[in-house]
Amino acid sequence: MTILNTTLDQNQNQNQNQNQNQNQNQDQDQDQNQKPDHEPADRLLPYPDADLLFVTELLPRQERERLAELRAFFQDEIRPLAVDHWNRGAFPFGLVPELGARELVRLHLEEDSSLFAGLARMELVRADLSIATFLGVHSELFTSAVKLLGSDAQRERLLPDLISLRKIGCFALTEKDHGSDISRSMATTATRDGDEWIINGEKRWIGNGTFADYVLVWARDTADDQIKGFIVEKDRPGFSSKLIENKIAVRIVQNADLTFDNVRIPFENWLPGTKSFIDTNGLLLKSRVWVAWQSVGIQLAAFDVAREYAVKRLQFGRPIASFQLIQEQLVRMIGNANLTLSLLVQIARLQEEGSLTMDQAALAKAMGTTRMRETVALGRSILGGNGVTTDFEIAKIFADAEAVYSWEGSYEVNALIVGRAITGISAFV
Ligand SMILES: Cc1cc2nc3c(=O)[nH]c(=O)nc-3n(C[C@H](O)[C@H](O)[C@H](O)COP(=O)(O)OP(=O)(O)OC[C@H]3O[C@@H](n4cnc5c(N)ncnc54)[C@H](O)[C@@H]3O)c2cc1C
């Protein structure tokens, strides 16, 4: 392999030298001071941060400045520690107080404009999907549930520590035998016994599940057969968690199998806003949109790495970014990212109006993640052999994308939601 490459390189070098001489002559003819076309221009590129459609310009100045600050923090403080922790499957607990001090949980609590919140969460994913997922599971799925579906007493008792990240939550819906069909076939049960509930069952894949202080567990009330949400504190007898190891994606996130063996909790640990599974709709609508934003963050992360590599990596004596085929691939990557981003601008507008439907959120998740899969594959390929080691970051991004494709309703399930909306026929079973 090496010999072949060397011979090829020698031949090509000769050709190149001739070509370069010709090019040099031409260049000199054209403009003595101009650099050859294949060298990256020194001037600033016209689209900072790959925002080709000036989406950030839609934000008012104050939000634009805040977004720039957040982006700098994510890129400077989070991105550099991600690969090492990802490789080791280790969670950076030391970072949590800083995330709390910056009140990043609020990005998920609908306190900002939908577009700003989306772009800010996208930027965190761009730095690292795992850390974004830790924060999102805690904020979007647990803290939002307490805020939207909890009682006044629960909100008062829990929210301050959740917002400052002094206490961490997780969201336990999926089971070993039930993922896509969880709303129909949930096996975990909650049985009322006087002033208490008794929870029995097993949950799978639960992010933050090894260390969360609180679990929001979804269980079928044996009295009326409806699915409801309950808060279980981690030290309740009968509760246990086991880390899921050997993942190929989001390796920093501590996903766990959880067991509830006759776990007794006080009656008031039930979230009163959850009388049936339909009550989770508002929550799942929001989290589905968040995952669509993840698909843009991942694409931009892949683009950032691939672009930087392509302008620096020399082959045949020129940066690979000077080859037409590589430029086309970079354009497809940034094009995919901007297509998804444009879709999300409209989704954010519908959210602001309060008219966003689950069909629309499912469309954004399904289409964003298909674009994402193509984008990360192109990015990985642009790095050639270096694309298969996490040392160059892209392999982490490539692998992480697979989790986004499957969670929050797999691609197929989201496609079926849209399919039902456009045909009037449910094809789930
Ligand atoms: C890294 C990671 C983190 C996660 N974190 C959490 C968490 O914090 N909390 C939580 O509750 N869950 C979590 N999940 C679970 C996630 O939501 C589920 O994996 C997802 O809903 C899919 O369920 P499943 O894995 O059981 O796949 P299945 O439902 O078994 O699906 C397997 C395949 O069959 C397809 N399929 C299923 N039904 C149909 C159908 N009717 N028509 C066509 N195709 C179909 C699916 O699209 C998929 O391709 C996480 C998952 C992962 C991988």
PDBQT file of the ligand as one rigid body, heavy atoms in Angstrom, charges set to zero:
ROOT
HETATM    1  C1  LIG A 501     -28.382   6.488  23.662  1.00  0.00    +0.000 C 
HETATM    2  C2  LIG A 501     -29.832   6.415  23.977  1.00  0.00    +0.000 A 
HETATM    3  C3  LIG A 501     -30.360   7.191  25.005  1.00  0.00    +0.000 A 
HETATM    4  C4  LIG A 501     -31.710   7.089  25.350  1.00  0.00    +0.000 A 
HETATM    5  N1  LIG A 501     -32.197   7.807  26.425  1.00  0.00    +0.000 NA
HETATM    6  C5  LIG A 501     -33.461   7.557  26.858  1.00  0.00    +0.000 A 
HETATM    7  C6  LIG A 501     -33.952   8.175  28.068  1.00  0.00    +0.000 A 
HETATM    8  O1  LIG A 501     -33.251   8.968  28.729  1.00  0.00    +0.000 OA
HETATM    9  N2  LIG A 501     -35.203   7.873  28.498  1.00  0.00    +0.000 N 
HETATM   10  C7  LIG A 501     -36.008   7.003  27.813  1.00  0.00    +0.000 A 
HETATM   11  O2  LIG A 501     -37.140   6.760  28.251  1.00  0.00    +0.000 OA
HETATM   12  N3  LIG A 501     -35.579   6.414  26.662  1.00  0.00    +0.000 NA
HETATM   13  C8  LIG A 501     -34.337   6.664  26.178  1.00  0.00    +0.000 A 
HETATM   14  N4  LIG A 501     -33.883   6.059  25.017  1.00  0.00    +0.000 N 
HETATM   15  C9  LIG A 501     -34.757   5.104  24.325  1.00  0.00    +0.000 C 
HETATM   16  C10 LIG A 501     -35.221   5.533  22.950  1.00  0.00    +0.000 C 
HETATM   17  O3  LIG A 501     -36.219   6.495  23.065  1.00  0.00    +0.000 OA
HETATM   18  C11 LIG A 501     -35.658   4.253  22.204  1.00  0.00    +0.000 C 
HETATM   19  O4  LIG A 501     -34.473   3.544  21.890  1.00  0.00    +0.000 OA
HETATM   20  C12 LIG A 501     -36.486   4.550  20.968  1.00  0.00    +0.000 C 
HETATM   21  O5  LIG A 501     -37.753   5.022  21.326  1.00  0.00    +0.000 OA
HETATM   22  C13 LIG A 501     -36.656   3.278  20.121  1.00  0.00    +0.000 C 
HETATM   23  O6  LIG A 501     -37.138   2.227  20.891  1.00  0.00    +0.000 OA
HETATM   24  P1  LIG A 501     -36.375   0.807  20.857  1.00  0.00    +0.000 P 
HETATM   25  O7  LIG A 501     -34.919   1.051  21.043  1.00  0.00    +0.000 OA
HETATM   26  O8  LIG A 501     -37.039  -0.090  21.849  1.00  0.00    +0.000 OA
HETATM   27  O9  LIG A 501     -36.566   0.259  19.399  1.00  0.00    +0.000 OA
HETATM   28  P2  LIG A 501     -37.809  -0.580  18.830  1.00  0.00    +0.000 P 
HETATM   29  O10 LIG A 501     -39.085   0.092  19.174  1.00  0.00    +0.000 OA
HETATM   30  O11 LIG A 501     -37.639  -2.015  19.234  1.00  0.00    +0.000 OA
HETATM   31  O12 LIG A 501     -37.578  -0.424  17.262  1.00  0.00    +0.000 OA
HETATM   32  C14 LIG A 501     -36.609  -1.202  16.549  1.00  0.00    +0.000 C 
HETATM   33  C15 LIG A 501     -36.722  -0.826  15.071  1.00  0.00    +0.000 C 
HETATM   34  O13 LIG A 501     -38.028  -1.141  14.585  1.00  0.00    +0.000 OA
HETATM   35  C16 LIG A 501     -38.627   0.024  14.002  1.00  0.00    +0.000 C 
HETATM   36  N5  LIG A 501     -40.077  -0.007  14.248  1.00  0.00    +0.000 N 
HETATM   37  C17 LIG A 501     -40.749  -0.160  15.416  1.00  0.00    +0.000 A 
HETATM   38  N6  LIG A 501     -42.067  -0.111  15.216  1.00  0.00    +0.000 NA
HETATM   39  C18 LIG A 501     -42.251   0.093  13.890  1.00  0.00    +0.000 A 
HETATM   40  C19 LIG A 501     -43.388   0.234  13.035  1.00  0.00    +0.000 A 
HETATM   41  N7  LIG A 501     -44.645   0.214  13.512  1.00  0.00    +0.000 N 
HETATM   42  N8  LIG A 501     -43.184   0.404  11.708  1.00  0.00    +0.000 NA
HETATM   43  C20 LIG A 501     -41.926   0.475  11.195  1.00  0.00    +0.000 A 
HETATM   44  N9  LIG A 501     -40.817   0.343  11.938  1.00  0.00    +0.000 NA
HETATM   45  C21 LIG A 501     -40.967   0.154  13.270  1.00  0.00    +0.000 A 
HETATM   46  C22 LIG A 501     -37.943   1.196  14.690  1.00  0.00    +0.000 C 
HETATM   47  O14 LIG A 501     -38.031   2.356  13.894  1.00  0.00    +0.000 OA
HETATM   48  C23 LIG A 501     -36.526   0.669  14.825  1.00  0.00    +0.000 C 
HETATM   49  O15 LIG A 501     -35.853   0.860  13.599  1.00  0.00    +0.000 OA
HETATM   50  C24 LIG A 501     -32.550   6.201  24.625  1.00  0.00    +0.000 A 
HETATM   51  C25 LIG A 501     -32.012   5.460  23.567  1.00  0.00    +0.000 A 
HETATM   52  C26 LIG A 501     -30.681   5.554  23.243  1.00  0.00    +0.000 A 
HETATM   53  C27 LIG A 501     -30.131   4.706  22.119  1.00  0.00    +0.000 C 
ENDROOT
TORSDOF 0
